[in-house]
Amino acid sequence: MSLTGGIILFAVIWFMIFFMVLPVRLKTQGDVDEVVPGTPAGAPHEAHLGAKVKITTVVTIVLWAVIAAVLLSGIITLEDIDFFGQLRR
């Protein structure tokens, strides 16, 4: 895996985890009965984005390290997941 591949893998994992973490423990304005005029009741009351970014980053580092170790060790190679035979030389 190249440096660019590692960075892209990290970014993809980070955004996947971030979108999974976003709705966790979300309280909407409708839930707390404090709807700001001009916003929908489903808008977040407090998003806690800082904490969610930190959680996402920690989980991503762990997952990225495991996936990178598996790929670099050769346990799983590109040829192993080439179901259509496009990469065989």
N, C-alpha and C positions, 0 to 999 in steps of 0.2 A: 504494500500500500504506500503510495506516495504521500508527500506532505499535503498536497492539494486534496487528495482523496480523504485523508484523515480529517482535514478541516471541514470538508463537505459532509462527511459522515457525522461529525460532531454537530454541525448546524442542523442537519435533517433530524437527528435524534432530539436535539434541544427543542426544536419547534414542535415535534410530535408530543413530547412530554409536556411542554408548556400549554398546548391546547387541551391536554388531558387534565392538567392541574387547574386551569382557569375556572371551571364551574364548581370546584370543590369548596365547600363551606361558603357559598355565595349567598348573601342576603340581598334581596331586591328591595327597592324603595316601597313596593307594594307590601312586602312582608313586614316591614317595620312601620307602615302607615305614615311615611314621610315622603310623599311624592312631590318632587320639585315641579312647579308649573312649567309646562313645555316639554317635559320628558315622559317617556312611557313608564308605567308602573313596574315593568320588568327590568328597568335599568338598575345597575348595581348601586347599593347604598354605600358600601365600602368595598373596594376591590382588593385591597391588600396586595397590590402588584409587586411591591418590593420583596415581600416574603415568598411570594409564588415564584419570582425570578430566582431567588436563592435556592429554594427547594428544587426547582427545575435544573439548575446548574449542577447541584450536588448529585442528583439522580443521573443526569446526563454523563457526568464524569465517570461514574461507576459503570454505567452501561457501555459507554464508549471504550473504556479500558478493557472490559471483558470481550467486546466484539473485536476490537483491534488485536488483542492477544490471540484470539481464535484465528483471525485472518492471517496474522503475521506468522503464527506457528505452523500454518499449513494444514491444520486439522480439517478445515473446509476451504476448498479452493474454488475459483471461478468455474472450473470444469465440472465440479460436483453439482453446481446449480444450473448448468447449461442444459436445460431440458429439451431444447430444440436443436442442439448440435451446431449452433452458429459459431461457436468459439473454438471448435476443434481444428487443429492444424494438421 
